[in-house]
Amino acid sequence: MLDARKSQVVTAGDARAVVCDRPSVAGSVTQRACTFCGARVVLYPISDALHLVHGPSGCAAFTWDIRGSLSSGPQLHRLSFNTDIRENEVIFGGEKKLLRALRELVAEHKPKAAFVYATCLTGVIGDDVEAVCRTATTELGIPVIPVQSEGFRGTKKQGYSAACTALGQLIGTGSTEGIGRLSVNILGDFNIAGEIWTIKGYLERMGIEVVATMTGDGRVDAIRRAHGATLNVVQCAGSMTGLAKMMQEKYGIPYIQVSFFGLEDCADALYQIAGHFADKDVMARTRQVVREETATVLPELARLRQDLNGKVAALYVGGAFKAFSLVKALRQLGMRVAMAGTQTGAQADYEHLKDLCDSGTILADDTNPLELAGWLSSCEVDLFIGGVKERPVAYKLGIGFCDHNHERKIGLAGFSGMTSFAREVHATVMSPVWKLVPRRASARSFELRALSSEPAGDGRSLVLRPLSVEPERGVP
């Protein structure tokens, strides 16, 4: 571990607080992303809007389509548009090129709105993206919204703030006619593998209207009238709490922070929503939903727990609320968490994580592959849960891996999602392939069968002979 990072790592039971909310340490190959990435992954799932990256083509490729965000209608968000800034624009400016691109794209695709993402290069050369967006809004007749997401502004967390500011320019511009008292917005769910549809199904059974989803399966018109809802339900606290606070100040809409991952947290989320409305019928329907769903899930979890009991897991995810839910879900499967980290957790989040985890569990803020590899090896974990950047670390060490980030194709939210999660964990941890990796060797040595170049007695065929392998190095 780098000396400058020691304050960002503690163990559960340690009185020291985790230092967080700071730039990544120089020399640490951080798992975080830039401001542009944070803004784009939040806004990207709005499927009937145009998303135009004002910068080099490399920025347009970065983060494009990395979320498994599904749409029940338009697919415009699946296309990545870019002004392709080059040397000419660096010298003479790229504002004219940006306006031409907006005219062309709006005429061809007829979006409901457009988001224009500023990148590092356009920030350095000083393009006035806001002025171009104002001109385009007047000329093209749709909201053209600048997203101040220059990567050098900070980390992914600052990108979340830029995205919330952009959404704030849409909210409040539509009619609230027809929105009832029992209505909510869902903030911070990005419809990975269709999860927002599962959550909306629960709420509909409870008698709750969903006005807007921000931003999974999002629609511009729904977001414009989101200020008519009576409650904001925040799923991803790191990305959308800022927007919830803005709507509370501006429109008087209260918000609650919940998680729909894991049985315990999903049930608690539904009860919190029902409790806010203080409606007996809603609460009765909520109890029925929880009762029916848990009765379906529990027998399968009990079966899988028989094999998973006592296994060890580690996790490194983006937001802290997901980490909380994963610790609880793994515990329900009989597994122990040896290491838990996040990219964007706040100090209060880590204090709560301390309370959730067993004494001695490693808690880390903004870690890097070298540290992760060391912890995974020393803790002898059976499973690592993370995202696409963490997968190679696990596989190189011969450790099972579960993707709980943007790229997955399996819905893990809700009660049914808990079943999917448990099955994936079981299939991964119990795979026979892990019996073949060096980490399963005895403390001293073990044998592999390898082809020898030594010819047999007849001078033609090859023979097999034992080959000693050093367990510390894991190589012949």
N, C-alpha and C positions, 0 to 999 in steps of 0.2 A: 504494500500500500504506500502511496506517496505520502510524505510527511504532512503536506498541506491538506490532506483529506482525512486525517485521523479524527478530526472533530465531527465528521459526517457519518461515522460508523460507531455504533454502540451495540451492546447486547441487552436483551430484555432482562430487567432486574438491576441494571446499572442506573445510578442516580443521575448521570450526565444526560443532558438534552442533546438530541441530534441537531447539528447545525445544518440548515437547509436554506432554500430561497436565495441561493448565491450562484454567481457564474461558475461554470465548470473550471476546474483547476487546469492550468496550462500543463500540457504533457500527459494529461489523462485522456485516453481515447474514449470519451464519454459515449454513453448509449443515447443521450439526448439528441434532439433535432433542433433546427433553427426556427426562427420566428415565422418565416414563410411557411414552413411545414405545419406548424401549429395552426395557423390561420386557414390553410387550405383544407386540412383534414376535417376541420369543423364545418366549413361552408360547403365543401364538395358534395355532400349528399342531397343538397337542394336540386332536385332533378329537372326542374323546368327553367332553371337559370343558366345563363351563359357564364362560364368561368374562363377568364382571359388572363394569362400570366404575362405581365409586361417585363420582359427580361430575356436572357439567353435561353436557348432551347434546352439546355441542361436543367434549368429550373422547372421547365414544363414537364420533363420526364420524372423529376424527383417528386415523390408523393402521389403521382398520378395513379388513380385506380387502385391504390394500395388497400383501401378499406373494402370489405365485402359488403358495401352498402347497397341494398336492393331497392328498387323503385317499383311501385305498383302501376306506374304509368309511363311518363316521359323518361327517356334515357339520355338526355342531352348532357347530363353530368359525366357520362362515361367518355366524352370526347375532351381531349386536352388541346386547348388553343393557346398560341404563343406568338408574341410580336417578333421574336427572333432578333433581339438586339445584337448588332455587330459593330465593327470598327467605325463605320460611317455614322451610326447613331451616337456612338460614344463621343465623337468629335462635334457633331452638329445637333445632337439632341434627338430623342425618340418620340416626342409628343405628336408630331404630324403622322408618324407611322402608326401610333396607337389609335388615333382618331380614325384613320383609314381602315384599320383592322376592325374597329367597332362597327363602322358603317357596313362593311362587307358581311360580317358575321351576323349582325342583327337582321339584315335584309334576307340572308339565306335561312337562318334557323328560327327566327321570330320568337325569341325567348320572352318570358314574363319580366325578367330583370337581368342585369349583368353585374358581375363582380370583377373588378380589375385589381390584380394583385401586384403591388410594387415589390421589386426584388432588390438585392444588394446593388447591382450595377445601375439600375435606374435611380436608386437613391444617391449613389455617388455622383452621377453626372447631373443630378438636380432636376430631373423631369418633374413638372408640376402635374402629377397624376390627378389630383383633386380638380384642378381647373379643366382638364380634358374631360373628366367625368361630368362636370356641370354642363359643359358644352354639349356633350353627347346626350345627356338626359333631356335637354331642351329640344335638340334636333331630332332625336329618335323616338321620343315619346314613351320611353320606359325608364324605370330607375336604373341608373348606371352608378354603381357604388364603389368608391375607392377603398381598397384594403391596404392599410399602411403596414405592410408585412416584410419590410426589408430585413433580410436574415441577420444582419449585424446588430439589429436592435436588441437582441438577447436570445433567449432560449425558446423552446416550443411554448412555454407558459405565456410569454409575451405575445405570441401568435394567437393564443386563445383570446386574449384581451382585444386584439385587433379585430378578430372575427366577431366578437360580441358588439363592438362599436359599429361594425358594418351592419349587423342584424338590427341594431337599434334604429338605424335609419329607415328600415322597412316597417318595423312595428309601429302601429298607431296610424298608419295611412289607409287602412281599410275599414269597412263598415262592421259594426259589432251586432247588427240586427239578427235576431234569431238565436243568439247564444243564451243558454239557460243558466240557472244558478249552479247546478251541479256540473261544472265544467272545469277542465284543466288543460294546461299546456305541458307537454313532456319535453324537458330540456336535457341535453347531454346524452341522448341515446341516438346512435347513428345507424340503426337498422342493420347491424352486422348479421348476415345470414337470416334476415327477416325477423330479428328479435322484437322490433317495435310492434309488429303485428301480433305477436304473442301477448305483449303487455296491453295493447289496446283491446284485445279480446277479453282479458280479465276485467278491465275497466268497464267495458260495455255490459258484461254480465253483472257488474255491480250497479249499473245505472248511471255511470259517469260519462259525460261527453268529452271527447278529446278535440280541442279546437285546433291546435297546431302541434306538430312534432318538430323540434329543432335539434338536429336537422335531419334525422333519419327519415327517408321517404318524404322529405319536406317539399312544400309547395309555396311559391311566392305569395299567392293570394291568402293562403291560410296564415302565413307568418304576418302579413299586413294587418290581420284582424285579431292577432294573438292577445292584444290588450283587453279584449272582451272576456277572457277567462277569469275565473275567480280564484284560481290557485295555480302556482307553478310547481311542478314536480321535477326536481333536479336529480338526474341519475349520475352523470359524471360531474362531480363537484369541481374538479380542477378546471374544466373547460367552460362551464356555463354558470357558475355561481355569480360571476360578475354581471352577466346579463340579468339574472334573477334579481340581484340587488338593484340594478338600474330600473327594472320594471316595478319593483316595490316602491322606489322613491318617486318615480314619474307617474305611475298609474295606480299605486296603492294595492298591488297584487301581492299577497304573502307567498312565501315559498317554503318548501320542505326539502331536505336532502335525504335521498333514499338510495337503496341499491336493490336491483331485481335479480342479483346473482345469489344462488344458494337458497335453500328452503327457508331458513330462519329469517334472512333479510328480505326475501320476496314477500313472505307473509306479513312481516312487520311493515313493509312499504304499503301494502294494500290496506292494512289496518290504520296506518297514519293518514292515508288519503280519506278513508271513510270517516275517521274521527274528526278530521277538519270540518266536514260538512254537518256533523252532529245530527245526522238523519238516521232514524231507527231502521227504516227499510233498507237504506244503503248498507248499514252495518250488518243487518241480517243476511243480505245477499253476499256480502264480503265473507262472512263466516262460512257460508255455504260453499263459496268458491274455494276457500282455503281447505275446508274439510274434504271436498271432492278431489282436489288436486293432490294433496298430501297422501290420501289413501291410495292413490294410483302409484305414487312414487316410492313410498317407504319400503314395500316388499323387495323391490329391485335393489334399493340401496343396502338393505340388510344382507342380501345375497352377495353383493360385491364386496362389502366390508369384511366378510370372512377371509378373503384373500389379501385385502389391503391393510388389515389391522397391523400396526407396528411399523409400516413402511415410512420412509423419511422423504420429505419434499422441500424444495426451495422455490421461491418465486421472486420475479422482478418485473413489475408492471409500470404503466404510465401513471395512473392516478391512485391515490390512497384508498378511496372507497372500494375499489376493486380488490385491493390487497386485504381489506377487512373481511370482505365476503369470502375470499378464497381461503383465508385461514379458518374461518368457521366451516366452510364446505369440506375442506380436507379433514378437519377434526371429526366431522360427522361420518366420514369414511374410515375413521380409525387411524388416520395418518398424522404424523408429527411434522411441524414446520421448523426446519433448522435455520433458514435464512429468508428474510423478507425485505425487499427494497422497492423504491419507487423513483420515478424521474421527477415528479412535480409535487411531492408531498410537503405539507406545511408542518411546523413544529407540533401543533396540536394533534395532527394526524399521527405523527410518530409516537407521541405520548399514549394515544389510544392503542396503537399497535403494540406498544410495550405491555399494556394491560391484557391484550388478547393473547399474546404469544407466551410460550413457556419460558421460564428463566433460562438464559444462555442463548436464546435465539439471536442470530446476528441481524441487526437492522441497519440498512444502508441507504443513503441518499445519493442519487446520481453516480452509480458505480460504473465500472469499465470491465471489458472482457478479462483482463488479467486477474483482477480481484475476484471476479465471479468464478473463474476457473479454480483459483486457490480455495475459495470457500466450498465450492461443490465437492472438491476432492477431499478436503479435510473433514467435512461433515458426512461424507459417504452417503450422499442422497441417492434415492431411487428414482426421483422425478424432479424435473425442472420445468417451471411454468413461466413463460415469457412471451416475447414476440419474435418477429423474423430475424432481428439482429442477434438474439440470444440463442437461436436454434443451433448454429454451428458450434458454439461453446459446449453445449450439452452432448452433441453427437461425437465430437472429437474426444470427449472424456468417456464415452460409452455409457451415457446416462439417458434414460427415457425423457422425452420432451413433449409438452402439450402447449399448443398455441392458444393463448387467451387474449390475442390482440387483434389488430385490424384485419389481418389477412385470412382469418379462418373462414371456413365454409359451413361450420356447424353452429347453430344457435345454442348459446349456453345460458341465456337469461330465462327467468321464470321457473316454474316447477318442472315443466318438461325439459327445460335446459339443464336442470340439475341432474336429471337422469342421463342426458347426453354427456354431460361433463364426467359423471361417475363412470360411465361405460368407456369413455376415451381414456381416462386415468387408468382404469383396470386393464384395458387392452395394452396400454403402453408399458405400465409397470410389470405386468405379468408376461410380457413377451419373452419367449425362450431365447431370443437372440442375445439378451444381456448375460446369459450364462457363458457366452463365448468371449467376453471382453476381459482384458487383463485385470480390471479392478475387482473381479470376482475370484481372483486367485487367492491361494493361501498366503499367509504372511511370509513364507520363505520362498517357495518356487512352485511352478506347475509345469505341465508338459503339453506340448502341442505335437500333432503329427504333421510332418513336413516331408516333401519329396527330397530324397538325397540323390546327388549325382553319382553316388557310388554304385557301380553296376553289380548285378547279382552274379551268381556263380556261372551262369551261362553266357555272361558278357553282353546280354541284350536288354533285359528288363531292369527296372529300377526297384529299389526296396524302400520301405518306410522305416524311419528310425526316430526315436524320441528326440525332441529338440528343446533344450532348456531355455527358459525365458526369464529375464529379470523382471519381477513384478513392479519394481520402483520405476523402471523406464518403460515397461510395457512393450518392448521390442525384442526380437531375437538377438 
